[in-house]
Amino acid sequence: MRNGGSKYQDVLVFKSTDYGHVLVLDNVIQCTERDEFSYQEMIAHLALNSHPNPKKVLVIGGGDGGVLREVVKHDCVEEAILCDIDRRLEMAGKKTI
């Protein structure tokens, strides 16, 4: 279990027997290792498939990196940038989810 906070939010990451790693922000579950892909895929692929030729993508928020992971699966994307206010969340995502 990793528990910490930043000036923006409380961050908790723990391991669940049923859901794998669980990311909790300000006491609200954000995603789990078991089912995070469904949320991330819908956000990324729906938007990118609705655009005729997406070359540059800016992900605002999404510090866990899941949406960015899905965005770069599209061959047409030449540049993808993740912008999140909280670097601690990005680091927690890299270590666990």
GUTINU-12843 format. One line per field, with one value per residue: residue number from 1; residue in one letter; x, y, z of N, C-alpha, C, CB in turn. Coordinates in nm, 2 decimals. Glycine has a CB too. Example, Ala and Ser with C-alpha at 12.3 -4.5 7.8 and 13.67 -1.06 7.14 Angstrom:
pos	c(1,2)
code	c(A,S)
n_c1	c(1.32,1.28)
n_c2	c(-0.57,-0.22)
n_c3	c(0.78,0.71)
ca_c1	c(1.23,1.37)
ca_c2	c(-0.45,-0.11)
ca_c3	c(0.78,0.71)
c_c1	c(1.32,1.29)
c_c2	c(-0.33,0.00)
c_c3	c(0.78,0.79)
cb_c1	c(1.13,1.41)
cb_c2	c(-0.45,-0.06)
cb_c3	c(0.90,0.57)
% end
This chain:
pos	c(1,2,3,4,5,6,7,8,9,10,11,12,13,14,15,16,17,18,19,20,21,22,23,24,25,26,27,28,29,30,31,32,33,34,35,36,37,38,39,40,41,42,43,44,45,46,47,48,49,50,51,52,53,54,55,56,57,58,59,60,61,62,63,64,65,66,67,68,69,70,71,72,73,74,75,76,77,78,79,80,81,82,83,84,85,86,87,88,89,90,91,92,93,94,95,96,97)
code	c(M,R,N,G,G,S,K,Y,Q,D,V,L,V,F,K,S,T,D,Y,G,H,V,L,V,L,D,N,V,I,Q,C,T,E,R,D,E,F,S,Y,Q,E,M,I,A,H,L,A,L,N,S,H,P,N,P,K,K,V,L,V,I,G,G,G,D,G,G,V,L,R,E,V,V,K,H,D,C,V,E,E,A,I,L,C,D,I,D,R,R,L,E,M,A,G,K,K,T,I)
n_c1	c(0.08,0.05,0.05,-0.02,0.01,-0.05,-0.02,-0.25,-0.43,-0.53,-0.36,-0.39,-0.28,-0.35,-0.34,-0.58,-0.74,-0.93,-0.94,-0.68,-0.43,-0.54,-0.64,-0.69,-0.83,-0.86,-1.03,-1.20,-1.25,-1.07,-0.97,-0.91,-0.68,-0.79,-1.01,-0.96,-0.90,-1.13,-1.25,-1.04,-0.99,-1.24,-1.24,-1.02,-1.02,-1.27,-1.28,-1.05,-1.12,-1.33,-1.23,-1.10,-0.83,-0.63,-0.34,-0.20,-0.22,-0.35,-0.37,-0.55,-0.53,-0.57,-0.35,-0.27,-0.19,-0.32,-0.50,-0.32,-0.16,-0.34,-0.39,-0.15,-0.15,-0.26,-0.16,-0.17,-0.12,0.11,0.22,0.19,0.08,0.08,-0.07,-0.09,-0.18,-0.08,0.21,0.27,0.07,0.11,0.36,0.29,0.12,0.29,0.45,0.27,0.00)
n_c2	c(-0.12,0.22,0.53,0.87,1.22,1.52,1.87,1.90,1.67,1.38,1.07,0.73,0.41,0.08,-0.29,-0.51,-0.82,-0.90,-0.70,-0.62,-0.37,-0.07,0.26,0.54,0.86,1.13,0.98,0.85,0.59,0.57,0.41,0.06,-0.21,-0.43,-0.34,-0.10,-0.06,-0.04,0.21,0.38,0.31,0.38,0.66,0.74,0.60,0.65,0.93,0.97,0.81,0.96,1.18,1.29,1.28,1.26,1.41,1.53,1.51,1.62,1.53,1.62,1.61,1.28,1.16,0.91,0.78,0.60,0.68,0.81,0.59,0.45,0.63,0.65,0.41,0.45,0.48,0.71,0.92,1.16,1.31,1.31,1.45,1.45,1.63,1.70,1.83,1.73,1.58,1.37,1.18,1.09,0.96,0.77,0.61,0.51,0.34,0.15,0.10)
n_c3	c(0.00,-0.08,0.05,0.03,-0.02,-0.19,-0.26,-0.39,-0.38,-0.19,-0.22,-0.26,-0.31,-0.33,-0.30,-0.41,-0.36,-0.54,-0.74,-0.81,-0.83,-0.69,-0.74,-0.55,-0.51,-0.30,-0.13,-0.31,-0.53,-0.83,-1.04,-1.12,-1.14,-1.26,-1.42,-1.54,-1.81,-1.96,-1.92,-1.99,-2.26,-2.38,-2.35,-2.50,-2.76,-2.87,-2.90,-3.07,-3.29,-3.39,-3.51,-3.82,-3.89,-3.66,-3.53,-3.34,-2.99,-2.68,-2.36,-2.09,-1.75,-1.63,-1.50,-1.43,-1.66,-1.83,-2.04,-2.21,-2.28,-2.44,-2.64,-2.78,-2.92,-3.16,-3.49,-3.65,-3.48,-3.41,-3.21,-2.86,-2.56,-2.21,-1.96,-1.64,-1.32,-1.10,-1.02,-0.85,-0.88,-1.13,-1.10,-0.91,-1.07,-1.26,-1.11,-1.02,-1.14)
ca_c1	c(0.00,0.12,-0.04,0.05,-0.07,0.02,-0.10,-0.37,-0.52,-0.48,-0.34,-0.38,-0.27,-0.34,-0.36,-0.70,-0.73,-1.02,-0.92,-0.54,-0.40,-0.66,-0.60,-0.80,-0.80,-0.95,-1.12,-1.29,-1.18,-1.06,-0.95,-0.85,-0.60,-0.88,-1.11,-0.93,-0.89,-1.26,-1.26,-0.93,-1.02,-1.35,-1.21,-0.92,-1.05,-1.39,-1.24,-0.96,-1.20,-1.43,-1.16,-1.06,-0.68,-0.57,-0.19,-0.15,-0.32,-0.32,-0.45,-0.55,-0.56,-0.53,-0.21,-0.23,-0.12,-0.39,-0.55,-0.21,-0.12,-0.43,-0.38,-0.03,-0.17,-0.31,-0.05,-0.18,-0.08,0.25,0.26,0.09,0.13,0.00,-0.06,-0.16,-0.14,-0.02,0.32,0.27,-0.02,0.18,0.46,0.22,0.07,0.41,0.50,0.18,-0.11)
ca_c2	c(0.00,0.35,0.64,1.00,1.33,1.64,1.99,1.89,1.56,1.26,0.96,0.60,0.30,-0.05,-0.41,-0.58,-0.96,-0.91,-0.60,-0.58,-0.24,0.03,0.40,0.62,1.00,1.20,0.88,0.81,0.50,0.62,0.30,-0.06,-0.28,-0.53,-0.29,0.04,-0.05,-0.01,0.35,0.45,0.29,0.46,0.80,0.76,0.56,0.72,1.06,0.96,0.76,1.06,1.28,1.24,1.26,1.32,1.40,1.58,1.49,1.67,1.47,1.70,1.52,1.15,1.14,0.77,0.74,0.51,0.74,0.83,0.46,0.41,0.73,0.62,0.29,0.50,0.51,0.84,1.02,1.19,1.37,1.30,1.51,1.44,1.74,1.68,1.93,1.65,1.49,1.25,1.09,1.03,0.87,0.65,0.53,0.44,0.24,0.04,0.06)
ca_c3	c(0.00,-0.08,0.09,0.03,-0.06,-0.25,-0.23,-0.47,-0.34,-0.12,-0.31,-0.20,-0.40,-0.25,-0.37,-0.37,-0.41,-0.65,-0.84,-0.83,-0.77,-0.68,-0.72,-0.48,-0.49,-0.21,-0.08,-0.42,-0.62,-0.96,-1.13,-1.07,-1.24,-1.33,-1.52,-1.59,-1.96,-2.03,-1.91,-2.07,-2.40,-2.43,-2.36,-2.60,-2.89,-2.91,-2.95,-3.19,-3.41,-3.43,-3.58,-3.95,-3.89,-3.53,-3.53,-3.21,-2.88,-2.55,-2.25,-1.97,-1.64,-1.67,-1.46,-1.42,-1.79,-1.90,-2.16,-2.30,-2.33,-2.54,-2.75,-2.87,-3.00,-3.30,-3.58,-3.70,-3.37,-3.42,-3.08,-2.75,-2.44,-2.09,-1.87,-1.51,-1.22,-0.98,-1.06,-0.76,-0.93,-1.25,-1.04,-0.85,-1.18,-1.32,-1.02,-0.98,-1.23)
c_c1	c(0.09,0.02,0.04,-0.04,0.02,-0.06,-0.23,-0.47,-0.45,-0.47,-0.32,-0.38,-0.26,-0.37,-0.48,-0.69,-0.82,-0.99,-0.78,-0.52,-0.52,-0.60,-0.72,-0.75,-0.90,-1.07,-1.23,-1.21,-1.19,-1.05,-0.89,-0.78,-0.69,-0.96,-1.08,-0.93,-1.02,-1.28,-1.16,-0.95,-1.13,-1.32,-1.11,-0.97,-1.18,-1.36,-1.15,-1.03,-1.30,-1.36,-1.10,-0.91,-0.61,-0.42,-0.14,-0.26,-0.27,-0.42,-0.44,-0.61,-0.51,-0.39,-0.17,-0.17,-0.20,-0.45,-0.43,-0.16,-0.21,-0.42,-0.26,-0.04,-0.22,-0.19,-0.05,-0.13,0.07,0.31,0.15,0.15,0.03,0.03,-0.15,-0.10,-0.06,0.08,0.32,0.18,0.04,0.29,0.40,0.17,0.18,0.45,0.40,0.08,-0.07)
c_c2	c(0.12,0.45,0.77,1.11,1.43,1.76,1.99,1.79,1.46,1.15,0.84,0.50,0.17,-0.17,-0.48,-0.72,-0.97,-0.82,-0.56,-0.45,-0.14,0.17,0.48,0.76,1.07,1.11,0.83,0.72,0.56,0.51,0.18,-0.13,-0.37,-0.46,-0.15,0.05,0.00,0.14,0.42,0.43,0.37,0.61,0.83,0.73,0.62,0.86,1.06,0.91,0.86,1.17,1.22,1.21,1.32,1.30,1.44,1.57,1.55,1.60,1.56,1.63,1.38,1.12,1.00,0.71,0.65,0.56,0.76,0.70,0.42,0.50,0.69,0.49,0.33,0.54,0.65,0.95,1.03,1.25,1.36,1.36,1.49,1.56,1.72,1.77,1.86,1.55,1.36,1.15,1.02,0.93,0.75,0.56,0.45,0.33,0.12,0.00,0.04)
c_c3	c(0.00,-0.05,0.09,-0.02,-0.13,-0.21,-0.30,-0.42,-0.26,-0.22,-0.23,-0.31,-0.31,-0.34,-0.32,-0.43,-0.53,-0.77,-0.87,-0.77,-0.79,-0.66,-0.66,-0.46,-0.40,-0.16,-0.18,-0.51,-0.77,-1.07,-1.06,-1.18,-1.32,-1.44,-1.57,-1.74,-2.02,-2.03,-2.00,-2.22,-2.46,-2.44,-2.48,-2.74,-2.95,-2.97,-3.07,-3.31,-3.46,-3.51,-3.71,-3.95,-3.77,-3.53,-3.40,-3.10,-2.75,-2.45,-2.13,-1.86,-1.68,-1.62,-1.44,-1.55,-1.87,-2.03,-2.26,-2.36,-2.44,-2.66,-2.84,-2.94,-3.14,-3.38,-3.63,-3.60,-3.38,-3.29,-2.98,-2.63,-2.33,-2.00,-1.75,-1.41,-1.11,-1.03,-0.97,-0.82,-1.05,-1.20,-0.98,-0.96,-1.25,-1.24,-1.00,-1.09,-1.37)
cb_c1	c(-0.10,0.19,-0.11,0.18,-0.15,0.03,-0.02,-0.34,-0.57,-0.56,-0.22,-0.49,-0.16,-0.44,-0.23,-0.82,-0.78,-1.16,-1.00,-0.51,-0.27,-0.76,-0.56,-0.83,-0.79,-1.01,-1.20,-1.35,-1.25,-0.94,-0.87,-0.96,-0.49,-0.97,-1.24,-0.79,-0.85,-1.38,-1.24,-0.79,-1.05,-1.47,-1.14,-0.79,-1.07,-1.50,-1.16,-0.84,-1.26,-1.50,-1.04,-1.09,-0.62,-0.63,-0.14,-0.10,-0.35,-0.33,-0.40,-0.63,-0.72,-0.54,-0.20,-0.35,0.01,-0.51,-0.62,-0.09,-0.13,-0.58,-0.35,0.09,-0.28,-0.41,-0.04,-0.32,-0.13,0.28,0.30,0.04,0.15,0.03,-0.10,-0.16,-0.26,-0.13,0.45,0.23,-0.15,0.25,0.55,0.10,0.00,0.52,0.52,0.10,-0.22)
cb_c2	c(0.00,0.38,0.61,0.99,1.39,1.62,2.12,1.87,1.50,1.23,0.99,0.58,0.31,-0.05,-0.50,-0.51,-1.06,-0.89,-0.48,-0.58,-0.18,-0.02,0.46,0.56,1.07,1.32,0.93,0.93,0.36,0.71,0.34,-0.15,-0.36,-0.59,-0.29,0.08,-0.18,-0.08,0.40,0.39,0.14,0.45,0.85,0.68,0.41,0.73,1.14,0.87,0.63,1.12,1.34,1.33,1.32,1.26,1.48,1.73,1.34,1.83,1.32,1.84,1.52,1.13,1.21,0.68,0.68,0.46,0.87,0.90,0.35,0.42,0.87,0.61,0.21,0.61,0.41,0.87,0.97,1.29,1.52,1.15,1.67,1.31,1.88,1.54,2.00,1.59,1.56,1.29,1.16,1.14,0.95,0.70,0.62,0.54,0.30,0.08,0.17)
cb_c3	c(0.12,-0.22,0.23,-0.05,0.05,-0.41,-0.26,-0.61,-0.47,0.01,-0.41,-0.09,-0.50,-0.13,-0.36,-0.43,-0.30,-0.61,-0.80,-0.98,-0.85,-0.58,-0.86,-0.34,-0.63,-0.27,0.04,-0.50,-0.62,-0.97,-1.25,-1.00,-1.17,-1.23,-1.46,-1.53,-2.01,-1.96,-1.76,-2.03,-2.42,-2.33,-2.23,-2.57,-2.89,-2.80,-2.84,-3.15,-3.37,-3.31,-3.49,-4.06,-4.02,-3.41,-3.64,-3.22,-2.87,-2.54,-2.22,-2.00,-1.62,-1.81,-1.33,-1.38,-1.76,-1.82,-2.13,-2.22,-2.21,-2.49,-2.69,-2.78,-2.93,-3.28,-3.69,-3.74,-3.23,-3.53,-3.11,-2.73,-2.47,-2.02,-1.95,-1.47,-1.16,-0.90,-1.05,-0.62,-0.98,-1.33,-0.94,-0.76,-1.28,-1.35,-0.88,-0.86,-1.22)
% end
